[in-house]
Amino acid sequence: MNARIAIAALTAAAAALALSGCSNDTQELSYGDTAKKDNLEVSVVRVDTGAPGDLSVLKDASKYQGRTPHYVHYRVTKTEGGSVNGPSFDLTADGELLTRLDIMSAFPEPVVGKDGQLTYEDAPKFDKCLDEHVASKFEKAGAGESYEACSVYLSDAGSSAEPEKVEWVKGGLLRSSDDEAFAVWK
């Protein structure tokens, strides 16, 4: 019986050693450093922490009350011509993923004046963190073309945790929690 336990222990140890020897392709970087994957070079330049009041210009701003925005500023460069999928990021604070907030450009608001005339007021612009690149234009761009953008992430209400890391992850609906990050900036 002791031989069986010893063999089982050796087998488990060998399996753990084999698993720990698996290649980990995640690039660990500092802010400003560049990661390369497929036909992209991506650099997370910095992460800025905003103030809850930054969100007051958004429609239904009350639903963001008490949440702190964090702004991930990044640069993307195409290394080859052809099809490309831009990066997706996760931002972690206090061991938890923060919520990404996609802010779409708003259309002017129609306003009917006291005289019955229709005019338009410009929609408030969220200028703390802009992402104005056009994916279809970048798709057609040649090697060496770049854009700079920014993504907004929200802490939970009342949280004062500071961002710990930004991970470049597989984006879209195909992402699973088991997916390994391509790169991590700290």
N, C-alpha and C positions, 0 to 999 in steps of 0.2 A: 504494500500500500504506500509506503514511504517513497518507493521508486516512482509510482504513478504521480504523486504530488510533486516530486522533483522534476519529472518530465514535463508536467503541466506548467510548473513555474518557469522552467527554461523556455518552453514554447511561448508563453506569454511575454517573457522578457525579450525574446527574439522578435516577436511580432511588434512590440513597442519600439524596439531599436530600428526595425525596418521602416515603420511608419514615421519615426522621427527623422529618418534619413531621406524622406521624400523631399523633392525640391520645393522650396518656397520661393516663388517668383515675385513676391511682393517687393517692390522697391521702397525702401524707407528713406525719406528725404526731409530736408529742411525747407521752410518757406522760401520761395524764389528758385529752388532747384527744379530741374526739368526731368520728367518721366517720359519714357517712350514705350508705345504699344501700337502694334500694327503700323498704320500710316499716320500716326499722330504723335506730336510732342506736346505735353501738357505741363504747365507750371502753375501751381497755386502760389500766387504772389504774397497774399496776406489774408488774415481774417480780422475784420473789425467788429467790435461790439457796439451796437447802436443803443438807443434809448427807447423805452416803450412809446414815448411820444412821437417817434418817427413814423409810426403806423397810423397816426391820426388822420392823414390825408386819404386813407383807403376807404372805400365804400364799406359800410358796416364795421367801422373801426372798433366798435365796442366789443366785438367778439375776439379781438386781440388784446384786450385790456390785461395788463399785468404780465404780458409776454415780452421778452427782450429779443429784438432782432439781431442776428449775427450775419455779417456780409462776407462771403467768400469771393475774393477777387482772383481771377485766373486768366491765363493766356493759353490759346490753342494754336498750334502751327501744323499745317498739313505737310507731311514729308514726301508724299507721292501724289500724283494726280489720281483722279477716280473717286469712287464712292467712299464715303466716310461717315461714321457715326460719332457725333460729339461726345464729350465725356459726361458722365453722371457722377455726382458726388454724394457722400454721406458725411455729415458733420456730427461729431460725438462730443458730448459734455457730460461729465460725471458718470461716464460709462453708458449713457443712453443716447440713442439717435435723436437728433433734433428734427423737427418737422420742416420740410421744405415748403416755402411759400412762393408760388408762381404768381407774379404780378403782371397782368396783361395791360397793354396800353388801352386807355379808355377813349371812346369817341366823344366829341363835343356834345354837351347836353342841350337839347332844344328848350327854349324858354319863350313863353308867350308873354309879351309885355302888356301893360295896362291899356295900351292903345290897340291891342289885338295883333300886333306885329310879331312875327316869329323871328327870333334871333338865336344864336348859339353861343354858349359859354364854354370855354376850354375846360376840359376835365382836369382835375388836379393831377399833377405829375409826380410820381415817386422817384425823386432824383438821388436818393441815397445810395442806390445800387441799381445800375442799369445793365440790361442785357439786350442790346439793340442789334445784334448780328442776325443775319438772315440765313437760316440753315440751307435753303435751296441755292443761294448765291455761293456759300462756302462749298457746297457740294460740287459746283462747277469750277471752283478755283483750282489753280495749279499748285504744284509743289512750292513750298516756301511762303504761301499765303497764311496770314494769321488774323486772329481777332482777340480782343480782350472783352471780358464780360464779368458779371457778378451775379451770384445767386444768394437769395435770402433764406435764412433758416431761423426758426423760432424756438425759443426755450419754452418749457412748460410755465404756466402762470406761477409767479412767485419764486421761480428758480433763479439763483444767482450764480449757478455753475458756469465757469468759463470753458470755452471750447478746448478740447484736448487734441483732436486730430481731425484731418480731412482725408477721406479715403476716395480714390478713384475706383469706382465699381462698375460692374456690368449694369447698364441701365435698362429701363423699360419693364415690361410685364414678365420677362423671362428671368428676372433676378430672383435668387433664392437666398435665404439667410446663410446657406452653406457656401455661397460663392466667396472666393478669396478676392481681396482687393488687388488691383494691378499696382497701385502705389499708395503710400501713406505719407502725408506731410504732417510734421509736428513742429 
